[in-house]
Amino acid sequence: MPDYDYQSDIRSFSQVIEDIGRKDDPRLYLGELVDAFGERGFGALMLFFGLLNIAIGIIPGTTTVLGAPLLLMGLQLATRADQLWLPRWAMKRWIERKTYREGVEKVLPRVRMVERLSRPRLHVMTSELSEMLIGVATVALACILVLPIWGGNLVPALIISTFGFGLMQRDGLVVLLGWLGVAGVGLFIWLAWELVSAAVSSFFQATGLG
């Protein structure tokens, strides 16, 4: 871990992600990102990795690098771990810092706007039980996110980012919006399954195989 005191770091989340991009090293390692946000809690890490998936997830291979930490975050949040742990090999994975900077530039104005509007409220939505349930939902969403589906990372990453921001700011209203997103994804999957099942059933009946 870096040798400065995170508890005295009063920078906003938006300022931290901007400062990371200003460093000279052309490679941005996952270990550096975990170090930058580890003491700020799972919410900040979920928001950060979720935003990166939204901003640069269209680039081949990035959802695997950036989605795996979200999967582990969900598991560890659901089991009430105090701080994110990643295996050493994962900490050495990297992306181009230039790519990171370009992605951050796309989302930074919106992050700053939401930061100004957010405040602690609806505390029941950020309770320990709620955090565990959010962890379970994050695992499911991360499994979808890492699949090689063109554009399939956007909605899961957006919901995870919403959960992360709500936890980081202790804003239960934002967390509630995240759960509405989960409900929407669940409804979409159910409807898609019903349509596929109906189509397969019709095919077998038409061919006399049913």
N, C-alpha and C positions, 0 to 999 in steps of 0.2 A: 504493500500500500504506500501511497505518497506520504511524505513526512510533514504534511501540514494538518491543522486541526479543522476537520469538516464542521464541527459544531460552531466554530466561529466564522464559517463561510456564509455570509449573508447575501451572496449573489442570487438573483432569481434563476429559475430553471432556464429561461430563455437566454440569459447571459452566459450560463455555464456551457450550453450547447454551442453558442457562438464562439466562446473562447477556445473550445476544443479544436475547432476548425482552423484557428489562427496559428497553431504550432507548425514548425518547419518540417518535421518528419513526414515524408510522403505516404507512409503507411500508418493507418490507424488500427491498432490492435484491439480486440475485444477486451483484453485485460486492462487496457487504458480506460475504456469506457466504464467497466465495472468499478475501477478505482475512483473514477470521477463521480459516480453516483451511488456507490455502495452504502455510504453512511446516510444518504438521504432517504433510504427506504425503497421497498419494492415498487411503490407507486411511481417514483421518478424513473426507475429503470424500465418499467413497463411502458410508460409514456414515451421514453426516449427510443427504445427499440421498435415500438409500434410506429412512431413517426418516421423512423428511418425506413421501415418496410413500405410505408406509404410513399415516401419521397423517392426512394431508389430501388424499390422492390421489383420494378419492371426489368432491371438489368439481370440477365441470366446468372444464377448461382447465388445472388445476394439473399434471397429468402431463406436458403438453407443456412447460411452463415448467421443471419440476423434472427431467424425464426427459432433456431435451437435454444438460444438463451431464454426466449419467451416460454418455451415448453418447460424448461427447468424452473423458471420463475413461478409458473403456475403450480407445479408440483410442490415446490418449497413453500409457497404462500399457503397452499391448502393444508400443509402439515405444520404450519406455524413456525417455520425456520426464522431465525433472527436476521440473517444476512445471506444474500445470494452466494451460492458456491457453484463454480464451474470447473470442470476438469482442466488440467494444465494444457492439454492439446487444444482445447477450445479457446483458451485465453490467448493462444498464439495465432489464431485465425485473424485475418485482417482484410480491410477494404482500402481503396485508395482515398487518401484524405481529400483530394480534389473532388472526388465523387461525393464524399460526405458534405463538403462545403456547398456544393451545388444543390444537394438535396435540402440542406438546412435553410438555404436562402428561400426555398419555395414555401416552407411551413412556418418560418420564424414570425412573420407579421401576424398570422392567425394565432400562434401560441401567445404572443404578447397581448393580443386583444382579449383572449379568454382569461389570461392571468389577471387582467384588470377587472374583469367581471366576476371572478370567482371569490367565494368566501366560505368559511366553515358553516355548515347547516345540515339538517336532517342526519343527525349523528348516528341514528340506528343503521343507516346505510353504509357506514364505515366502521361498524363494530367488529369485534374479533370473528364472530360467526359470519358476518358479511364478507370479511376478507377471505375466509376459508372457501366460501361459495364462489367468490370471484376467482380464486385460485383454480377451482375445478373447471369453471367456465373458460378460463384462460388456457388450460391444457387442451380442451376440446377445440378452441379457436386456433391455437398454435398448430395443432395437427392438420387443420384445413390449410393454414397459411403456408406450411412448408411443402405442400403438394405442388407438383409442377403444372399448375393450372394458370393459363394466361389471364392475368387480371384478378385471379382468385385471392390474391393477398390483400386487396384493398379493404373489403368490408371487415374481415377478421382483425386486421391491423388497426382499423379505425375504432372498433369496439374495444380492443385491448388498450389503445391509447386513451380512450374515454375513461375506462376503469382506472388506469394508471393516474390520470390527472385528478380524478375524483379522490383517490386514496391519498395522493401527495398533498392536495389542498384541503383534505377532510371535507370535501364538498359532496354531500349525499345526493344533491340534485343531479350532479354530473354522473355519479354512479348509477342513479336511477335511469338516466338516459342510456347508459351502457347496457343495463338489463333489458330495456326496450329493444335495443339492437339485437341482443341475444334472442329475444322472443321472435323478432323479425326473421333472423337466420333460421331458427327452428321451424317457423311456419313455412318458409321457402323450401327447406329440405323436405318437410312432410308433403307439401304439394307436389314437389318434383318426384318424390317416391310414388305418390298416388298416380301421377300421370304415366310414369314409366311402367308401373305395375299394370295399369289399365291397357297400355299399348302392347305389352308383352302378352297379356291374357287374350287380347283381341287377335293378335298374330297367331297364337296357337289354335284358337277357335276357328279362324279363317282357313288355316292349313290342315285342319282336322287332327292336329296333334294333341289338342287339349282333352 
